[in-house]
Every structure is written in C-alpha cells, then in structure tokens.
Amino acid sequence: MLGMFVIMIFSVLIILLMLLMNFLISKKLFKSREKMSPFECGFDPLSKSRLPFSMQFYLISIIFLIFDVEIALILPFIYFNSLSMFMVKMNMLVILLVLIFGLYLEWLDGALKWFK
C-alpha cells in the first residue's frame, strides 16, 4: 500500500515538473500585433465571420453521407450465414428501395439541380 502511494506521488511530481518546464519554455519573448491576434494567417478577425455557402453543396453532401451509410448497412449482410439467403436479399432490397425512393424524392424536389 505504501509503495503504491509513493508511486502515485512520484507520478504527480513528474507531471508537475513537466508542466512547469512547458510553461517556462513556451514563453514568448516578444509580442507583435500578428502574434496577439487570434489568427496568424492574415485573416481579419473583425470581418464578417459567416461566409455564404451553396445549399446545393450541403444537399449533395447529405446524399453522399446517406449512401455511404447504406454501404455500412448492406455490407454485414454478406457475412450472415445463419440467416437464409432469401431473408438477406429481402433486407438488402428493402434498404435499397428506401434509398432509391428518397433519391427520387430529392430529384423531384430539385435538390440535385446545380443551376436553377
């Protein structure tokens, strides 16, 4: 019990020593306007923070994510040997039909058109 306590105290001392060394080494010797700004890349922090982006890009990325998740849902069905192949194929068909129906609705809504 005493040995474990000594190891814990020793570990805490090493951590504190490392934090102190980090604090002393990382001191900046000079302060400039660029170093004191939140962005060092030339970005003006006082300008408008939100830039407009295309809603079409957002919708296409959501569709991509949905079809990416579809692959993750269908792939495990390949390895199900305990179920009958008919059930596996029916489950895959249901997943694909739901996705194709959703894609069809997006197409009818006009979400896939880049130019309106």
Biopython code that builds the backbone (N, CA, C, O; Angstrom):
import numpy as np
from Bio.PDB.StructureBuilder import StructureBuilder

atoms = [
    (1, "MET", "N", (0.819, -1.187, 0.000)),
    (1, "MET", "CA", (0.000, 0.000, 0.000)),
    (1, "MET", "C", (0.869, 1.258, 0.000)),
    (1, "MET", "O", (0.585, 2.210, -0.727)),
    (2, "LEU", "N", (1.915, 1.262, 0.805)),
    (2, "LEU", "CA", (2.803, 2.415, 0.879)),
    (2, "LEU", "C", (3.561, 2.595, -0.433)),
    (2, "LEU", "O", (3.796, 3.722, -0.869)),
    (3, "GLY", "N", (3.944, 1.475, -1.067)),
    (3, "GLY", "CA", (4.649, 1.555, -2.344)),
    (3, "GLY", "C", (3.787, 2.177, -3.430)),
    (3, "GLY", "O", (4.274, 2.949, -4.256)),
    (4, "MET", "N", (2.515, 1.840, -3.425)),
    (4, "MET", "CA", (1.603, 2.408, -4.406)),
    (4, "MET", "C", (1.430, 3.909, -4.185)),
    (4, "MET", "O", (1.353, 4.676, -5.145)),
    (5, "PHE", "N", (1.371, 4.321, -2.941)),
    (5, "PHE", "CA", (1.253, 5.737, -2.607)),
    (5, "PHE", "C", (2.497, 6.497, -3.063)),
    (5, "PHE", "O", (2.389, 7.606, -3.588)),
    (6, "VAL", "N", (3.665, 5.915, -2.869)),
    (6, "VAL", "CA", (4.925, 6.543, -3.298)),
    (6, "VAL", "C", (4.962, 6.674, -4.814)),
    (6, "VAL", "O", (5.406, 7.697, -5.336)),
    (7, "ILE", "N", (4.500, 5.650, -5.527)),
    (7, "ILE", "CA", (4.477, 5.710, -6.990)),
    (7, "ILE", "C", (3.517, 6.799, -7.467)),
    (7, "ILE", "O", (3.825, 7.513, -8.422)),
    (8, "MET", "N", (2.363, 6.937, -6.819)),
    (8, "MET", "CA", (1.414, 7.983, -7.202)),
    (8, "MET", "C", (1.992, 9.372, -6.952)),
    (8, "MET", "O", (1.843, 10.259, -7.793)),
    (9, "ILE", "N", (2.645, 9.576, -5.819)),
    (9, "ILE", "CA", (3.262, 10.869, -5.513)),
    (9, "ILE", "C", (4.368, 11.166, -6.517)),
    (9, "ILE", "O", (4.489, 12.294, -6.994)),
    (10, "PHE", "N", (5.166, 10.169, -6.835)),
    (10, "PHE", "CA", (6.260, 10.335, -7.795)),
    (10, "PHE", "C", (5.692, 10.682, -9.181)),
    (10, "PHE", "O", (6.252, 11.526, -9.881)),
    (11, "SER", "N", (4.596, 10.042, -9.576)),
    (11, "SER", "CA", (3.973, 10.336, -10.870)),
    (11, "SER", "C", (3.441, 11.766, -10.913)),
    (11, "SER", "O", (3.618, 12.460, -11.914)),
    (12, "VAL", "N", (2.801, 12.205, -9.854)),
    (12, "VAL", "CA", (2.280, 13.570, -9.801)),
    (12, "VAL", "C", (3.417, 14.583, -9.849)),
    (12, "VAL", "O", (3.289, 15.620, -10.499)),
    (13, "LEU", "N", (4.521, 14.300, -9.174)),
    (13, "LEU", "CA", (5.672, 15.208, -9.210)),
    (13, "LEU", "C", (6.270, 15.291, -10.610)),
    (13, "LEU", "O", (6.655, 16.372, -11.056)),
    (14, "ILE", "N", (6.351, 14.168, -11.299)),
    (14, "ILE", "CA", (6.874, 14.191, -12.680)),
    (14, "ILE", "C", (5.951, 15.009, -13.580)),
    (14, "ILE", "O", (6.422, 15.796, -14.401)),
    (15, "ILE", "N", (4.643, 14.826, -13.431)),
    (15, "ILE", "CA", (3.693, 15.590, -14.247)),
    (15, "ILE", "C", (3.806, 17.082, -13.961)),
    (15, "ILE", "O", (3.815, 17.891, -14.889)),
    (16, "LEU", "N", (3.890, 17.448, -12.707)),
    (16, "LEU", "CA", (4.032, 18.867, -12.357)),
    (16, "LEU", "C", (5.344, 19.441, -12.868)),
    (16, "LEU", "O", (5.381, 20.587, -13.318)),
    (17, "LEU", "N", (6.425, 18.664, -12.807)),
    (17, "LEU", "CA", (7.713, 19.115, -13.330)),
    (17, "LEU", "C", (7.631, 19.341, -14.840)),
    (17, "LEU", "O", (8.169, 20.320, -15.357)),
    (18, "MET", "N", (6.957, 18.430, -15.542)),
    (18, "MET", "CA", (6.819, 18.588, -16.995)),
    (18, "MET", "C", (5.950, 19.804, -17.335)),
    (18, "MET", "O", (6.254, 20.524, -18.286)),
    (19, "LEU", "N", (4.888, 20.040, -16.585)),
    (19, "LEU", "CA", (4.058, 21.219, -16.820)),
    (19, "LEU", "C", (4.823, 22.510, -16.557)),
    (19, "LEU", "O", (4.667, 23.483, -17.294)),
    (20, "LEU", "N", (5.654, 22.526, -15.507)),
    (20, "LEU", "CA", (6.463, 23.702, -15.208)),
    (20, "LEU", "C", (7.479, 23.955, -16.314)),
    (20, "LEU", "O", (7.690, 25.100, -16.714)),
    (21, "MET", "N", (8.108, 22.891, -16.810)),
    (21, "MET", "CA", (9.072, 23.047, -17.908)),
    (21, "MET", "C", (8.382, 23.571, -19.164)),
    (21, "MET", "O", (8.928, 24.426, -19.861)),
    (22, "ASN", "N", (7.202, 23.072, -19.453)),
    (22, "ASN", "CA", (6.446, 23.538, -20.608)),
    (22, "ASN", "C", (6.096, 25.012, -20.456)),
    (22, "ASN", "O", (6.211, 25.772, -21.417)),
    (23, "PHE", "N", (5.678, 25.422, -19.283)),
    (23, "PHE", "CA", (5.319, 26.808, -19.042)),
    (23, "PHE", "C", (6.529, 27.724, -19.223)),
    (23, "PHE", "O", (6.405, 28.805, -19.800)),
    (24, "LEU", "N", (7.696, 27.301, -18.736)),
    (24, "LEU", "CA", (8.892, 28.136, -18.837)),
    (24, "LEU", "C", (9.438, 28.188, -20.261)),
    (24, "LEU", "O", (9.906, 29.239, -20.699)),
    (25, "ILE", "N", (9.388, 27.093, -20.979)),
    (25, "ILE", "CA", (9.944, 27.045, -22.331)),
    (25, "ILE", "C", (9.055, 27.770, -23.328)),
    (25, "ILE", "O", (9.557, 28.365, -24.282)),
    (26, "SER", "N", (7.751, 27.731, -23.126)),
    (26, "SER", "CA", (6.836, 28.272, -24.124)),
    (26, "SER", "C", (6.589, 29.770, -23.994)),
    (26, "SER", "O", (5.724, 30.295, -24.695)),
    (27, "LYS", "N", (7.293, 30.467, -23.147)),
    (27, "LYS", "CA", (7.105, 31.914, -23.020)),
    (27, "LYS", "C", (7.540, 32.612, -24.301)),
    (27, "LYS", "O", (8.617, 32.335, -24.831)),
    (28, "LYS", "N", (6.715, 33.501, -24.788)),
    (28, "LYS", "CA", (7.067, 34.288, -25.957)),
    (28, "LYS", "C", (7.882, 35.497, -25.494)),
    (28, "LYS", "O", (7.507, 36.211, -24.564)),
    (29, "LEU", "N", (9.002, 35.695, -26.173)),
    (29, "LEU", "CA", (9.889, 36.770, -25.767)),
    (29, "LEU", "C", (9.411, 38.134, -26.255)),
    (29, "LEU", "O", (9.638, 39.145, -25.590)),
    (30, "PHE", "N", (8.761, 38.169, -27.396)),
    (30, "PHE", "CA", (8.282, 39.451, -27.908)),
    (30, "PHE", "C", (6.826, 39.286, -28.336)),
    (30, "PHE", "O", (6.395, 38.206, -28.738)),
    (31, "LYS", "N", (6.093, 40.373, -28.238)),
    (31, "LYS", "CA", (4.691, 40.349, -28.611)),
    (31, "LYS", "C", (4.485, 41.319, -29.763)),
    (31, "LYS", "O", (4.763, 42.513, -29.650)),
    (32, "SER", "N", (3.998, 40.785, -30.863)),
    (32, "SER", "CA", (3.703, 41.631, -32.009)),
    (32, "SER", "C", (2.197, 41.630, -32.243)),
    (32, "SER", "O", (1.458, 40.847, -31.646)),
    (33, "ARG", "N", (1.764, 42.520, -33.120)),
    (33, "ARG", "CA", (0.330, 42.607, -33.401)),
    (33, "ARG", "C", (-0.179, 41.321, -34.016)),
    (33, "ARG", "O", (-1.285, 40.880, -33.705)),
    (34, "GLU", "N", (0.620, 40.707, -34.892)),
    (34, "GLU", "CA", (0.204, 39.467, -35.538)),
    (34, "GLU", "C", (0.142, 38.314, -34.543)),
    (34, "GLU", "O", (-0.761, 37.480, -34.608)),
    (35, "LYS", "N", (1.093, 38.267, -33.631)),
    (35, "LYS", "CA", (1.106, 37.187, -32.652)),
    (35, "LYS", "C", (-0.016, 37.325, -31.630)),
    (35, "LYS", "O", (-0.484, 36.324, -31.088)),
    (36, "MET", "N", (-0.447, 38.546, -31.365)),
    (36, "MET", "CA", (-1.508, 38.756, -30.384)),
    (36, "MET", "C", (-2.901, 38.584, -30.987)),
    (36, "MET", "O", (-3.886, 38.483, -30.256)),
    (37, "SER", "N", (-2.986, 38.552, -32.332)),
    (37, "SER", "CA", (-4.293, 38.364, -32.964)),
    (37, "SER", "C", (-4.676, 36.884, -32.904)),
    (37, "SER", "O", (-3.803, 36.021, -32.820)),
    (38, "PRO", "N", (-5.968, 36.591, -32.947)),
    (38, "PRO", "CA", (-6.379, 35.192, -32.848)),
    (38, "PRO", "C", (-5.996, 34.363, -34.070)),
    (38, "PRO", "O", (-5.914, 33.139, -33.976)),
    (39, "PHE", "N", (-5.763, 34.999, -35.204)),
    (39, "PHE", "CA", (-5.394, 34.291, -36.421)),
    (39, "PHE", "C", (-4.081, 34.848, -36.933)),
    (39, "PHE", "O", (-3.962, 36.053, -37.154)),
    (40, "GLU", "N", (-3.101, 33.992, -37.122)),
    (40, "GLU", "CA", (-1.805, 34.435, -37.624)),
    (40, "GLU", "C", (-1.702, 34.347, -39.143)),
    (40, "GLU", "O", (-0.642, 34.633, -39.699)),
    (41, "CYS", "N", (-2.771, 33.960, -39.823)),
    (41, "CYS", "CA", (-2.691, 33.699, -41.260)),
    (41, "CYS", "C", (-3.108, 34.901, -42.097)),
    (41, "CYS", "O", (-3.235, 34.772, -43.315)),
    (42, "GLY", "N", (-3.319, 36.035, -41.505)),
    (42, "GLY", "CA", (-3.731, 37.206, -42.258)),
    (42, "GLY", "C", (-5.233, 37.379, -42.310)),
    (42, "GLY", "O", (-5.723, 38.305, -42.956)),
    (43, "PHE", "N", (-5.972, 36.511, -41.645)),
    (43, "PHE", "CA", (-7.421, 36.607, -41.597)),
    (43, "PHE", "C", (-7.812, 37.755, -40.686)),
    (43, "PHE", "O", (-7.317, 37.857, -39.563)),
    (44, "ASP", "N", (-8.690, 38.613, -41.160)),
    (44, "ASP", "CA", (-9.131, 39.750, -40.362)),
    (44, "ASP", "C", (-10.210, 39.296, -39.386)),
    (44, "ASP", "O", (-11.305, 38.941, -39.821)),
    (45, "PRO", "N", (-9.938, 39.294, -38.088)),
    (45, "PRO", "CA", (-10.927, 38.783, -37.137)),
    (45, "PRO", "C", (-12.127, 39.705, -36.949)),
    (45, "PRO", "O", (-13.129, 39.293, -36.364)),
    (46, "LEU", "N", (-12.046, 40.926, -37.426)),
    (46, "LEU", "CA", (-13.150, 41.857, -37.253)),
    (46, "LEU", "C", (-14.106, 41.852, -38.435)),
    (46, "LEU", "O", (-15.105, 42.572, -38.422)),
    (47, "SER", "N", (-13.818, 41.051, -39.461)),
    (47, "SER", "CA", (-14.709, 40.991, -40.613)),
    (47, "SER", "C", (-15.885, 40.056, -40.323)),
    (47, "SER", "O", (-15.978, 39.464, -39.247)),
    (48, "LYS", "N", (-16.763, 39.941, -41.288)),
    (48, "LYS", "CA", (-17.945, 39.091, -41.128)),
    (48, "LYS", "C", (-17.508, 37.633, -40.978)),
    (48, "LYS", "O", (-16.748, 37.120, -41.799)),
    (49, "SER", "N", (-17.988, 36.979, -39.937)),
    (49, "SER", "CA", (-17.491, 35.642, -39.641)),
    (49, "SER", "C", (-18.166, 34.553, -40.460)),
    (49, "SER", "O", (-17.565, 33.501, -40.682)),
    (50, "ARG", "N", (-19.370, 34.765, -40.906)),
    (50, "ARG", "CA", (-20.071, 33.739, -41.671)),
    (50, "ARG", "C", (-19.998, 34.055, -43.157)),
    (50, "ARG", "O", (-20.392, 35.128, -43.614)),
    (51, "LEU", "N", (-19.477, 33.072, -43.896)),
    (51, "LEU", "CA", (-19.424, 33.210, -45.341)),
    (51, "LEU", "C", (-20.568, 32.403, -45.937)),
    (51, "LEU", "O", (-20.849, 31.298, -45.472)),
    (52, "PRO", "N", (-21.227, 32.933, -46.948)),
    (52, "PRO", "CA", (-22.325, 32.167, -47.551)),
    (52, "PRO", "C", (-21.773, 30.955, -48.305)),
    (52, "PRO", "O", (-20.725, 31.040, -48.943)),
    (53, "PHE", "N", (-22.478, 29.839, -48.227)),
    (53, "PHE", "CA", (-22.098, 28.662, -48.989)),
    (53, "PHE", "C", (-23.321, 28.144, -49.722)),
    (53, "PHE", "O", (-24.460, 28.464, -49.385)),
    (54, "SER", "N", (-23.056, 27.350, -50.716)),
    (54, "SER", "CA", (-24.122, 26.861, -51.571)),
    (54, "SER", "C", (-24.953, 25.809, -50.846)),
    (54, "SER", "O", (-24.412, 24.861, -50.277)),
    (55, "MET", "N", (-26.253, 25.981, -50.871)),
    (55, "MET", "CA", (-27.151, 24.995, -50.277)),
    (55, "MET", "C", (-27.119, 23.706, -51.085)),
    (55, "MET", "O", (-27.338, 22.624, -50.539)),
    (56, "GLN", "N", (-26.847, 23.813, -52.376)),
    (56, "GLN", "CA", (-26.727, 22.617, -53.217)),
    (56, "GLN", "C", (-25.584, 21.734, -52.726)),
    (56, "GLN", "O", (-25.718, 20.511, -52.681)),
    (57, "PHE", "N", (-24.470, 22.346, -52.361)),
    (57, "PHE", "CA", (-23.338, 21.579, -51.848)),
    (57, "PHE", "C", (-23.728, 20.844, -50.580)),
    (57, "PHE", "O", (-23.340, 19.692, -50.385)),
    (58, "TYR", "N", (-24.480, 21.489, -49.729)),
    (58, "TYR", "CA", (-24.932, 20.869, -48.485)),
    (58, "TYR", "C", (-25.828, 19.668, -48.777)),
    (58, "TYR", "O", (-25.656, 18.610, -48.172)),
    (59, "LEU", "N", (-26.781, 19.818, -49.696)),
    (59, "LEU", "CA", (-27.699, 18.724, -50.003)),
    (59, "LEU", "C", (-26.979, 17.548, -50.660)),
    (59, "LEU", "O", (-27.276, 16.392, -50.356)),
    (60, "ILE", "N", (-26.045, 17.829, -51.550)),
    (60, "ILE", "CA", (-25.283, 16.754, -52.187)),
    (60, "ILE", "C", (-24.436, 16.025, -51.152)),
    (60, "ILE", "O", (-24.304, 14.803, -51.215)),
    (61, "SER", "N", (-23.866, 16.749, -50.209)),
    (61, "SER", "CA", (-23.059, 16.083, -49.179)),
    (61, "SER", "C", (-23.931, 15.222, -48.274)),
    (61, "SER", "O", (-23.493, 14.159, -47.835)),
    (62, "ILE", "N", (-25.146, 15.654, -47.988)),
    (62, "ILE", "CA", (-26.066, 14.833, -47.192)),
    (62, "ILE", "C", (-26.433, 13.565, -47.954)),
    (62, "ILE", "O", (-26.484, 12.485, -47.366)),
    (63, "ILE", "N", (-26.685, 13.681, -49.243)),
    (63, "ILE", "CA", (-26.993, 12.498, -50.052)),
    (63, "ILE", "C", (-25.799, 11.548, -50.077)),
    (63, "ILE", "O", (-25.970, 10.332, -49.991)),
    (64, "PHE", "N", (-24.598, 12.095, -50.194)),
    (64, "PHE", "CA", (-23.399, 11.254, -50.164)),
    (64, "PHE", "C", (-23.294, 10.511, -48.835)),
    (64, "PHE", "O", (-22.984, 9.320, -48.815)),
    (65, "LEU", "N", (-23.547, 11.200, -47.737)),
    (65, "LEU", "CA", (-23.477, 10.547, -46.429)),
    (65, "LEU", "C", (-24.523, 9.449, -46.290)),
    (65, "LEU", "O", (-24.250, 8.402, -45.702)),
    (66, "ILE", "N", (-25.705, 9.678, -46.820)),
    (66, "ILE", "CA", (-26.749, 8.655, -46.742)),
    (66, "ILE", "C", (-26.332, 7.414, -47.510)),
    (66, "ILE", "O", (-26.505, 6.301, -47.015)),
    (67, "PHE", "N", (-25.786, 7.580, -48.713)),
    (67, "PHE", "CA", (-25.371, 6.412, -49.471)),
    (67, "PHE", "C", (-24.112, 5.778, -48.896)),
    (67, "PHE", "O", (-23.875, 4.587, -49.098)),
    (68, "ASP", "N", (-23.315, 6.543, -48.192)),
    (68, "ASP", "CA", (-22.157, 5.978, -47.510)),
    (68, "ASP", "C", (-22.610, 5.102, -46.338)),
    (68, "ASP", "O", (-22.039, 4.036, -46.107)),
    (69, "VAL", "N", (-23.617, 5.537, -45.611)),
    (69, "VAL", "CA", (-24.169, 4.732, -44.518)),
    (69, "VAL", "C", (-24.863, 3.498, -45.073)),
    (69, "VAL", "O", (-24.870, 2.448, -44.429)),
    (70, "GLU", "N", (-25.441, 3.613, -46.249)),
    (70, "GLU", "CA", (-26.093, 2.466, -46.890)),
    (70, "GLU", "C", (-25.098, 1.344, -47.126)),
    (70, "GLU", "O", (-25.436, 0.174, -46.949)),
    (71, "ILE", "N", (-23.906, 1.672, -47.513)),
    (71, "ILE", "CA", (-22.881, 0.649, -47.703)),
    (71, "ILE", "C", (-22.561, -0.021, -46.379)),
    (71, "ILE", "O", (-22.366, -1.236, -46.327)),
    (72, "ALA", "N", (-22.507, 0.749, -45.322)),
    (72, "ALA", "CA", (-22.236, 0.172, -44.000)),
    (72, "ALA", "C", (-23.387, -0.708, -43.527)),
    (72, "ALA", "O", (-23.168, -1.628, -42.738)),
    (73, "LEU", "N", (-24.610, -0.447, -43.991)),
    (73, "LEU", "CA", (-25.743, -1.286, -43.613)),
    (73, "LEU", "C", (-25.814, -2.569, -44.437)),
    (73, "LEU", "O", (-26.206, -3.616, -43.921)),
    (74, "ILE", "N", (-25.445, -2.497, -45.695)),
    (74, "ILE", "CA", (-25.559, -3.661, -46.574)),
    (74, "ILE", "C", (-24.370, -4.610, -46.420)),
    (74, "ILE", "O", (-24.536, -5.824, -46.535)),
    (75, "LEU", "N", (-23.202, -4.090, -46.168)),
    (75, "LEU", "CA", (-22.005, -4.927, -46.104)),
    (75, "LEU", "C", (-22.082, -6.057, -45.081)),
    (75, "LEU", "O", (-21.633, -7.159, -45.399)),
    (76, "PRO", "N", (-22.618, -5.864, -43.875)),
    (76, "PRO", "CA", (-22.685, -7.002, -42.936)),
    (76, "PRO", "C", (-23.594, -8.131, -43.393)),
    (76, "PRO", "O", (-23.430, -9.263, -42.941)),
    (77, "PHE", "N", (-24.549, -7.858, -44.277)),
    (77, "PHE", "CA", (-25.432, -8.919, -44.748)),
    (77, "PHE", "C", (-24.680, -9.992, -45.523)),
    (77, "PHE", "O", (-25.153, -11.124, -45.629)),
    (78, "ILE", "N", (-23.546, -9.662, -46.052)),
    (78, "ILE", "CA", (-22.757, -10.635, -46.806)),
    (78, "ILE", "C", (-22.278, -11.755, -45.887)),
    (78, "ILE", "O", (-22.166, -12.904, -46.315)),
    (79, "TYR", "N", (-21.997, -11.432, -44.644)),
    (79, "TYR", "CA", (-21.405, -12.387, -43.722)),
    (79, "TYR", "C", (-22.419, -13.114, -42.851)),
    (79, "TYR", "O", (-22.023, -13.912, -42.001)),
    (80, "PHE", "N", (-23.713, -12.866, -43.033)),
    (80, "PHE", "CA", (-24.723, -13.569, -42.247)),
    (80, "PHE", "C", (-24.973, -14.936, -42.865)),
    (80, "PHE", "O", (-25.727, -15.049, -43.831)),
    (81, "ASN", "N", (-24.364, -15.952, -42.333)),
    (81, "ASN", "CA", (-24.571, -17.304, -42.851)),
    (81, "ASN", "C", (-25.712, -18.011, -42.132)),
    (81, "ASN", "O", (-26.273, -18.970, -42.662)),
    (82, "SER", "N", (-26.059, -17.554, -40.943)),
    (82, "SER", "CA", (-27.112, -18.231, -40.185)),
    (82, "SER", "C", (-28.501, -17.936, -40.751)),
    (82, "SER", "O", (-29.407, -18.759, -40.616)),
    (83, "LEU", "N", (-28.675, -16.795, -41.370)),
    (83, "LEU", "CA", (-29.970, -16.461, -41.969)),
    (83, "LEU", "C", (-30.059, -17.062, -43.369)),
    (83, "LEU", "O", (-29.044, -17.364, -43.997)),
    (84, "SER", "N", (-31.259, -17.225, -43.832)),
    (84, "SER", "CA", (-31.418, -17.740, -45.190)),
    (84, "SER", "C", (-31.057, -16.638, -46.181)),
    (84, "SER", "O", (-31.185, -15.450, -45.884)),
    (85, "MET", "N", (-30.619, -17.041, -47.325)),
    (85, "MET", "CA", (-30.218, -16.065, -48.342)),
    (85, "MET", "C", (-31.416, -15.243, -48.821)),
    (85, "MET", "O", (-31.259, -14.092, -49.229)),
    (86, "PHE", "N", (-32.605, -15.831, -48.771)),
    (86, "PHE", "CA", (-33.796, -15.095, -49.163)),
    (86, "PHE", "C", (-34.020, -13.908, -48.226)),
    (86, "PHE", "O", (-34.319, -12.806, -48.688)),
    (87, "MET", "N", (-33.880, -14.118, -46.923)),
    (87, "MET", "CA", (-34.072, -13.034, -45.961)),
    (87, "MET", "C", (-32.998, -11.958, -46.117)),
    (87, "MET", "O", (-33.280, -10.765, -46.007)),
    (88, "VAL", "N", (-31.775, -12.390, -46.373)),
    (88, "VAL", "CA", (-30.686, -11.425, -46.562)),
    (88, "VAL", "C", (-30.961, -10.553, -47.775)),
    (88, "VAL", "O", (-30.800, -9.334, -47.725)),
    (89, "LYS", "N", (-31.379, -11.187, -48.868)),
    (89, "LYS", "CA", (-31.661, -10.427, -50.086)),
    (89, "LYS", "C", (-32.877, -9.513, -49.907)),
    (89, "LYS", "O", (-32.902, -8.407, -50.447)),
    (90, "MET", "N", (-33.866, -9.961, -49.166)),
    (90, "MET", "CA", (-35.036, -9.119, -48.926)),
    (90, "MET", "C", (-34.675, -7.898, -48.077)),
    (90, "MET", "O", (-35.146, -6.792, -48.344)),
    (91, "ASN", "N", (-33.845, -8.098, -47.063)),
    (91, "ASN", "CA", (-33.411, -6.960, -46.240)),
    (91, "ASN", "C", (-32.610, -5.960, -47.069)),
    (91, "ASN", "O", (-32.805, -4.750, -46.951)),
    (92, "MET", "N", (-31.712, -6.468, -47.905)),
    (92, "MET", "CA", (-30.928, -5.580, -48.763)),
    (92, "MET", "C", (-31.837, -4.843, -49.742)),
    (92, "MET", "O", (-31.627, -3.661, -50.014)),
    (93, "LEU", "N", (-32.839, -5.533, -50.269)),
    (93, "LEU", "CA", (-33.763, -4.921, -51.213)),
    (93, "LEU", "C", (-34.578, -3.813, -50.545)),
    (93, "LEU", "O", (-34.794, -2.760, -51.145)),
    (94, "VAL", "N", (-35.026, -4.036, -49.328)),
    (94, "VAL", "CA", (-35.796, -3.013, -48.610)),
    (94, "VAL", "C", (-34.936, -1.769, -48.374)),
    (94, "VAL", "O", (-35.395, -0.647, -48.585)),
    (95, "ILE", "N", (-33.697, -1.966, -47.940)),
    (95, "ILE", "CA", (-32.801, -0.828, -47.710)),
    (95, "ILE", "C", (-32.574, -0.061, -49.007)),
    (95, "ILE", "O", (-32.636, 1.168, -49.022)),
    (96, "LEU", "N", (-32.311, -0.781, -50.094)),
    (96, "LEU", "CA", (-32.077, -0.111, -51.376)),
    (96, "LEU", "C", (-33.326, 0.604, -51.887)),
    (96, "LEU", "O", (-33.224, 1.700, -52.438)),
    (97, "LEU", "N", (-34.496, 0.003, -51.715)),
    (97, "LEU", "CA", (-35.727, 0.654, -52.168)),
    (97, "LEU", "C", (-36.001, 1.944, -51.400)),
    (97, "LEU", "O", (-36.424, 2.939, -51.990)),
    (98, "VAL", "N", (-35.767, 1.934, -50.107)),
    (98, "VAL", "CA", (-35.957, 3.153, -49.311)),
    (98, "VAL", "C", (-35.002, 4.250, -49.784)),
    (98, "VAL", "O", (-35.392, 5.411, -49.908)),
    (99, "LEU", "N", (-33.749, 3.874, -50.047)),
    (99, "LEU", "CA", (-32.779, 4.876, -50.510)),
    (99, "LEU", "C", (-33.110, 5.389, -51.906)),
    (99, "LEU", "O", (-33.009, 6.588, -52.169)),
    (100, "ILE", "N", (-33.502, 4.496, -52.793)),
    (100, "ILE", "CA", (-33.849, 4.934, -54.152)),
    (100, "ILE", "C", (-35.095, 5.820, -54.126)),
    (100, "ILE", "O", (-35.170, 6.802, -54.865)),
    (101, "PHE", "N", (-36.065, 5.483, -53.286)),
    (101, "PHE", "CA", (-37.260, 6.330, -53.149)),
    (101, "PHE", "C", (-36.893, 7.716, -52.619)),
    (101, "PHE", "O", (-37.418, 8.721, -53.098)),
    (102, "GLY", "N", (-35.998, 7.774, -51.633)),
    (102, "GLY", "CA", (-35.547, 9.063, -51.111)),
    (102, "GLY", "C", (-34.794, 9.873, -52.148)),
    (102, "GLY", "O", (-34.952, 11.091, -52.229)),
    (103, "LEU", "N", (-33.972, 9.194, -52.942)),
    (103, "LEU", "CA", (-33.240, 9.882, -54.009)),
    (103, "LEU", "C", (-34.198, 10.403, -55.070)),
    (103, "LEU", "O", (-34.001, 11.493, -55.607)),
    (104, "TYR", "N", (-35.235, 9.628, -55.373)),
    (104, "TYR", "CA", (-36.246, 10.056, -56.336)),
    (104, "TYR", "C", (-36.991, 11.302, -55.828)),
    (104, "TYR", "O", (-37.263, 12.223, -56.598)),
    (105, "LEU", "N", (-37.314, 11.321, -54.545)),
    (105, "LEU", "CA", (-37.977, 12.495, -53.981)),
    (105, "LEU", "C", (-37.066, 13.726, -54.024)),
    (105, "LEU", "O", (-37.531, 14.833, -54.296)),
    (106, "GLU", "N", (-35.771, 13.534, -53.757)),
    (106, "GLU", "CA", (-34.821, 14.647, -53.866)),
    (106, "GLU", "C", (-34.743, 15.154, -55.299)),
    (106, "GLU", "O", (-34.648, 16.358, -55.532)),
    (107, "TRP", "N", (-34.784, 14.240, -56.250)),
    (107, "TRP", "CA", (-34.721, 14.620, -57.657)),
    (107, "TRP", "C", (-35.972, 15.405, -58.059)),
    (107, "TRP", "O", (-35.885, 16.401, -58.777)),
    (108, "LEU", "N", (-37.144, 14.942, -57.585)),
    (108, "LEU", "CA", (-38.378, 15.672, -57.894)),
    (108, "LEU", "C", (-38.406, 17.046, -57.240)),
    (108, "LEU", "O", (-38.956, 17.994, -57.799)),
    (109, "ASP", "N", (-37.818, 17.151, -56.067)),
    (109, "ASP", "CA", (-37.784, 18.421, -55.342)),
    (109, "ASP", "C", (-36.830, 19.412, -56.003)),
    (109, "ASP", "O", (-36.928, 20.616, -55.763)),
    (110, "GLY", "N", (-35.918, 18.926, -56.824)),
    (110, "GLY", "CA", (-34.957, 19.788, -57.497)),
    (110, "GLY", "C", (-33.685, 19.992, -56.733)),
    (110, "GLY", "O", (-32.928, 20.912, -57.042)),
    (111, "ALA", "N", (-33.419, 19.168, -55.742)),
    (111, "ALA", "CA", (-32.213, 19.329, -54.933)),
    (111, "ALA", "C", (-30.955, 18.923, -55.680)),
    (111, "ALA", "O", (-29.850, 19.308, -55.298)),
    (112, "LEU", "N", (-31.117, 18.148, -56.743)),
    (112, "LEU", "CA", (-29.946, 17.675, -57.491)),
    (112, "LEU", "C", (-29.594, 18.572, -58.664)),
    (112, "LEU", "O", (-28.619, 18.309, -59.367)),
    (113, "LYS", "N", (-30.365, 19.620, -58.887)),
    (113, "LYS", "CA", (-30.066, 20.546, -59.982)),
    (113, "LYS", "C", (-29.050, 21.573, -59.504)),
    (113, "LYS", "O", (-29.264, 22.231, -58.486)),
    (114, "TRP", "N", (-27.957, 21.714, -60.224)),
    (114, "TRP", "CA", (-26.937, 22.694, -59.828)),
    (114, "TRP", "C", (-27.315, 24.089, -60.291)),
    (114, "TRP", "O", (-27.011, 25.070, -59.613)),
    (115, "PHE", "N", (-27.967, 24.188, -61.423)),
    (115, "PHE", "CA", (-28.343, 25.505, -61.947)),
    (115, "PHE", "C", (-29.856, 25.591, -61.982)),
    (115, "PHE", "O", (-30.525, 24.720, -62.538)),
    (116, "LYS", "N", (-30.392, 26.647, -61.384)),
    (116, "LYS", "CA", (-31.853, 26.827, -61.387)),
    (116, "LYS", "C", (-32.218, 28.046, -62.198)),
    (116, "LYS", "O", (-33.398, 28.372, -62.326)),
]
sb = StructureBuilder()
sb.init_structure("model")
sb.init_model(0)
sb.init_chain("A")
sb.init_seg("    ")
for serial, (resi, resn, name, xyz) in enumerate(atoms, 1):
    if name == "N":
        sb.init_residue(resn, " ", resi, " ")
    sb.init_atom(name, np.array(xyz, "f"), 0.0, 1.0, " ", f" {name:<3s}", serial, name[0])
structure = sb.get_structure()
